[in-house]
Amino acid sequence: MFIDTRRVEQDSKIESTVCIVGGGVAGITLARELERKGIATVLLESGGFEPDDETRDLYRGEDVGLPYSFADGCRGRFLGGSSNCWGGWCRPLDAWDFDKRDWIPHSGWPFRLAELAPFYERTHALLKLGPNNFDPGFWEKAINRSDVRRIPLVTGNVRDTVSQFSPPARFGKLYRAELREARHVRVFLYANATNIDTDPDGKRVTRIEASTLTGRRMTVSARIYVLATGGIENARLLLASNKVQAAGLGNDHDLVGRFFMDHPRLQSGSVKFSRDWSRNKLYDIKYHYMNSAVAAHGTHIASQLALAPEVLEKEKLLNARVWFNSVFPGEGSEGAQALFRCKQALLQKEQAGWSLSQDLATMAAHPVDTVGYGFTRLFQPRALIRSVRFQIIVEPTPNPDSRVTLSPTQTDKLGMPRVQVDWRLDDQVRRTFDRTLDLLARDMRQSGVAEVTLDPPIEGGAWPASLEKEGTWHHMGTTRMHASPQFGVVDANCRMHGVSNLYIAGSSVFPTAGANFPTITIAALTLRLSEHLARVINHISSGLGAAEVADAVHADAPSTLAAAQVAADATSVDGRSDGIPLPVERLKRARSVLISRRFQTDSA
Ligand SMILES: Cc1cc2nc3c(=O)[nH]c(=O)nc-3n(C[C@H](O)[C@H](O)[C@H](O)COP(=O)(O)OP(=O)(O)OC[C@H]3O[C@@H](n4cnc5c(N)ncnc54)[C@H](O)[C@@H]3O)c2cc1C
């Protein structure tokens, strides 16, 4: 059900079992799952069904680090969030992205890829992807075209990988009817969470305060709260909720907002393909979205190149992905940019300040560039390609000094401090750019695929002008996950350390970013969170004691640790303990009782 918060009674007090803040990929995914499980849920979404300038303005802030844009088309603030402007690239993280790599400080997740595998599988239906198969050989065979071929990789240093494209799923539209018909989920539109209230010692959330831009206020009280406002805003809301703890909620160890990451992206080099490979479309971004050639099983795909994990380890590099970008005539001209914006609008992609009439006038003023660019983008004649460049994104190093803080001087219309973003990238990132391209160029030369002229190395120097100042729009790391509260804001189940009933969904929990795009991992983590919350709520409702909860959880949870966590969450959410996990010995005992019971049942 949708409710327009601008029309609710002033100072309404809403109650629910779960309160989710933010209706993007994470928030909507969680709401759908809770609806299926019959759990009463309130979802607070800042925007409405369409973008509007006043709401969009709430995302503006100050950039105090590397030149970096994070508003106005770099995030969407209405139902569906940034899925209203995302490109749809999807690929799970690599297995080693979860590892603690000794050459990357602060790297590693508290679990391995296998933990997320069943949830990655389920994202395929959610994100409208093809088969759960990322094997390049599988896709080459399925596409079966002479101009879509894997290049030979001869040195063993380089591997090829596949990403699938979501159509792209725009969550606010795709799942709107479902949310409208929902029996257990109430979506409050135009409801901006402005503060998270807690009990006097800051260990338990008591309510969320929300307001509309028209001045309507309300509060939501729930047993469990989930923040899903995106990688920058999750930190902002916690830092701004500082009535009880001056440094912000859950910020005892000064970690909230730190470790901000995005994938730095740039273009480099000049690639001259040999005759045999000049028509190949598999790795070229210009052929990925619109062209039907690089598709099979109803799904568009893209291939990228990456260094083998052994090379990353030996050379102490970060993960990275590289693909080609063919440059056509007119590209970058005013007419081409106007035409591109019109295409984006046709794809319903959110673009701040877009005006059809203005762009039509620009195109009319530059007819040659516009028509030339339009023609080449439509038919992509290889004969007209002016040059081919590498496009590369690199895994950012988790860096505590790269951070989101609150502006000391600026507030938004709701009175919330605006954000300051200080995006930093270190020399390890620069070295990874240089070395990845170098090894790749060597491989391509050796295999006779292409001659490559590289741009000058960037290690030790200034960032080149081609560094995209929007990063790749992947805002990660500001409420990082770690088993210990000293090193992370949330635990392995996305629950905030030290706050018994507050969870966080989205890429702000990523402790390490890898080099794959984040949304499929956001979705997988959220599906996993929904299972965890359902178990916790189930056990709260059962009224069992902690040891019985642990016992019961073993019926459907795989490990002692999982049972300990659910039992601890259930008891602390319910106010029966302070969230300290149960003694392991007691849990083990409960487990062995259960196993012996199961054994007896099986034998019978
Ligand atoms: C141009 C662009 C291209 C992209 N391409 C890709 C891609 O190809 N592949 C990929 O994996 N990722 C891509 N991304 C990133 C992807 O869009 C995000 O990772 C994803 O949408 C994040 O989902 P989320 O639900 O965590 O947060 P968001 O999508 O940011 O959703 C947060 C929601 O919370 C709401 N909100 C914010 N503050 C409040 C508040 N105080 N109270 C109430 N509601 C609030 C917002 O309105 C929004 O609806 C791209 C992003 C952009 C901008």
The ligand as a MOL file (V3000), in Angstrom:
LIG
                    3D

  0  0  0     0  0            999 V3000
M  V30 BEGIN CTAB
M  V30 COUNTS 53 58 0 0 0
M  V30 BEGIN ATOM
M  V30 1 C 24.3380 6.4960 -13.3050 0
M  V30 2 C 24.4820 5.2510 -12.4610 0
M  V30 3 C 24.8150 4.0530 -13.0660 0
M  V30 4 C 24.9690 2.8990 -12.2750 0
M  V30 5 N 25.2410 1.7200 -12.8890 0
M  V30 6 C 25.3580 0.6040 -12.1560 0
M  V30 7 C 25.5680 -0.6450 -12.7820 0
M  V30 8 O 25.6190 -0.7470 -14.0090 0
M  V30 9 N 25.6940 -1.7460 -11.9900 0
M  V30 10 C 25.6380 -1.6720 -10.6350 0
M  V30 11 O 25.7810 -2.7000 -9.9700 0
M  V30 12 N 25.3950 -0.4930 -10.0190 0
M  V30 13 C 25.2540 0.6350 -10.7390 0
M  V30 14 N 24.9840 1.8150 -10.1180 0
M  V30 15 C 24.8680 1.8340 -8.6450 0
M  V30 16 C 23.4880 1.3570 -8.2240 0
M  V30 17 O 22.5240 2.1900 -8.7890 0
M  V30 18 C 23.4210 1.3560 -6.6960 0
M  V30 19 O 24.4150 0.4630 -6.2210 0
M  V30 20 C 22.1000 0.8840 -6.1450 0
M  V30 21 O 21.0260 1.5030 -6.7750 0
M  V30 22 C 22.0710 1.1830 -4.6450 0
M  V30 23 O 20.8550 0.7160 -4.1120 0
M  V30 24 P 20.4240 1.0840 -2.6380 0
M  V30 25 O 19.0230 0.6140 -2.4720 0
M  V30 26 O 21.4330 0.6270 -1.6690 0
M  V30 27 O 20.4800 2.6840 -2.5380 0
M  V30 28 P 19.7080 3.8140 -3.4350 0
M  V30 29 O 19.4170 3.2790 -4.7480 0
M  V30 30 O 20.5570 4.9910 -3.2830 0
M  V30 31 O 18.3440 3.9640 -2.6600 0
M  V30 32 C 18.2290 4.7180 -1.4910 0
M  V30 33 C 16.7850 5.1810 -1.3560 0
M  V30 34 O 16.6560 5.8200 -0.0960 0
M  V30 35 C 15.9180 7.0150 -0.2310 0
M  V30 36 N 16.3720 7.9090 0.8400 0
M  V30 37 C 17.5650 8.5170 0.9570 0
M  V30 38 N 17.6190 9.2110 2.1000 0
M  V30 39 C 16.4340 9.0230 2.7240 0
M  V30 40 C 15.8990 9.4580 3.9550 0
M  V30 41 N 16.5950 10.2540 4.7920 0
M  V30 42 N 14.6360 9.0790 4.2950 0
M  V30 43 C 13.9160 8.2690 3.4610 0
M  V30 44 N 14.3900 7.8170 2.2750 0
M  V30 45 C 15.6400 8.1780 1.9370 0
M  V30 46 C 16.2370 7.5100 -1.6280 0
M  V30 47 O 15.2240 8.3250 -2.1200 0
M  V30 48 C 16.3650 6.2060 -2.3940 0
M  V30 49 O 15.1460 5.8160 -2.9550 0
M  V30 50 C 24.8090 2.9740 -10.8740 0
M  V30 51 C 24.4490 4.1830 -10.2790 0
M  V30 52 C 24.2830 5.3170 -11.0580 0
M  V30 53 C 23.8950 6.6010 -10.3980 0
M  V30 END ATOM
M  V30 BEGIN BOND
M  V30 1 1 1 2
M  V30 2 1 2 3
M  V30 3 2 2 52
M  V30 4 2 3 4
M  V30 5 1 4 5
M  V30 6 1 4 50
M  V30 7 2 5 6
M  V30 8 1 6 7
M  V30 9 1 6 13
M  V30 10 2 7 8
M  V30 11 1 7 9
M  V30 12 1 9 10
M  V30 13 2 10 11
M  V30 14 1 10 12
M  V30 15 2 12 13
M  V30 16 1 13 14
M  V30 17 1 14 15
M  V30 18 1 14 50
M  V30 19 1 15 16
M  V30 20 1 16 17
M  V30 21 1 16 18
M  V30 22 1 18 19
M  V30 23 1 18 20
M  V30 24 1 20 21
M  V30 25 1 20 22
M  V30 26 1 22 23
M  V30 27 1 23 24
M  V30 28 2 24 25
M  V30 29 1 24 26
M  V30 30 1 24 27
M  V30 31 1 27 28
M  V30 32 2 28 29
M  V30 33 1 28 30
M  V30 34 1 28 31
M  V30 35 1 31 32
M  V30 36 1 32 33
M  V30 37 1 33 34
M  V30 38 1 33 48
M  V30 39 1 34 35
M  V30 40 1 35 36
M  V30 41 1 35 46
M  V30 42 1 36 37
M  V30 43 1 36 45
M  V30 44 2 37 38
M  V30 45 1 38 39
M  V30 46 1 39 40
M  V30 47 2 39 45
M  V30 48 1 40 41
M  V30 49 2 40 42
M  V30 50 1 42 43
M  V30 51 2 43 44
M  V30 52 1 44 45
M  V30 53 1 46 47
M  V30 54 1 46 48
M  V30 55 1 48 49
M  V30 56 2 50 51
M  V30 57 1 51 52
M  V30 58 1 52 53
M  V30 END BOND
M  V30 END CTAB
M  END
